[in-house]
Amino acid sequence: MMIIVCVLSLLFLLGCSSPQARLEKLTTNDVEYEAEYTAVFSDAYYSENMWLKFYEKGENRRIDVQSEEFAVTALDVGMDHFRCYFEGTGFECEVPDTPHPFNFEPTGLDFYTVAELSSRNVLGEKTECFELIEKEGNPLRSRGYDAPPPTEICYLDGVLAYMSGPTSDEVFVQIKADRIRFQVDDSVFNIVPGFQ
C-alpha cells in the first residue's frame, strides 16, 4: 500500500495528471494574449475562410471575426458587453443581453472522453494536443448544442493554437494560429464610441 501511495505522489509531483485534468487547467488559466487565426469552414460543396483575432487581458476580452461578407467584434470590458457590426468604413454597436462566449475552448468536459494526442508544430513551437470524444447521453445536446466537440484541440503556453473537427454533421472547421503574442495593449478595448 505504501508503494502505491509513493508512486501516486511521485506522479502528482511530476505533473502526470490525466489528459482531462491537463486540458481543464489549460482552458481555465488567465493568460494575457493577442492571437490571430485563419479558420476554414468546409463541407462537400463549399469552403469559406474567416479570420479571427482574440485579445484577453484580465477581465477584458475581445474577439474580431471577419469574412469576405461581414465583420463582427464582440467585446467584454469588465462587466460591460458590446457587439459591433462593421459595414464599409463605419460600425454600429449594441449591448447584447448576454456576454459573448469568447472562446473555442470546450465546456462541459465531463461529457467528453479526453485523450492525449501527439504534439503538433504550430508557429514553430511544440503544442499540447488532445482529442475530444463525445460521450453518450451528453445533456448539452438537449440544451440546443447540436455540434459535436472538436476532434483535435492544441494549446501553446495556455493559448489555443490549433483546432479541427466537425461543427455539425456536414461542416468541418480547421482553425490555426497565425500569430500569438503574450502582451495586449489596452487600446484594443477602446473601440466603442463614448466608452472609456
GITAQUI-V376994 format. One record per backbone hydrogen bond with DSSP energy under -0.5 kcal/mol. CO is the residue of the C=O (numbers start at 1). NH is the residue of the N-H. If there is no record, write none. Layout:
CO&NH  CO&NH
This chain:
1&5  2&6  3&7  4&8  5&9  6&10  7&11  8&12  9&13  10&14  11&16  12&15  15&17  18&22  19&23  20&24  21&25  22&26  23&27  24&28  25&28  26&29  29&31  31&33  33&56  34&181  35&54  36&178  36&179  37&52  38&176  39&41  39&50  40&174  41&48  42&172  46&43  48&41  50&39  51&66  52&37  53&64  54&35  55&62  56&33  57&60  60&57  61&76  62&55  63&74  64&53  65&72  66&51  70&67  71&86  72&65  73&84  74&63  75&82  76&61  76&78  77&80  80&77  82&75  83&94  84&73  85&92  86&71  87&90  90&87  92&85  94&83  94&96  100&102  108&111  109&112  111&135  112&114  113&115  113&133  115&131  117&129  120&122  120&127  122&125  125&122  127&129  128&155  129&117  130&153  131&115  131&133  133&113  135&138  138&141  138&142  139&143  140&143  140&145  141&144  144&146  150&132  152&164  153&130  154&161  154&162  155&128  155&157  156&159  159&156  161&177  162&154  163&175  164&151  164&152  165&173  171&167  171&168  172&42  173&165  174&40  175&163  176&38  179&36  181&34  185&188  186&189  187&190  191&193  192&195
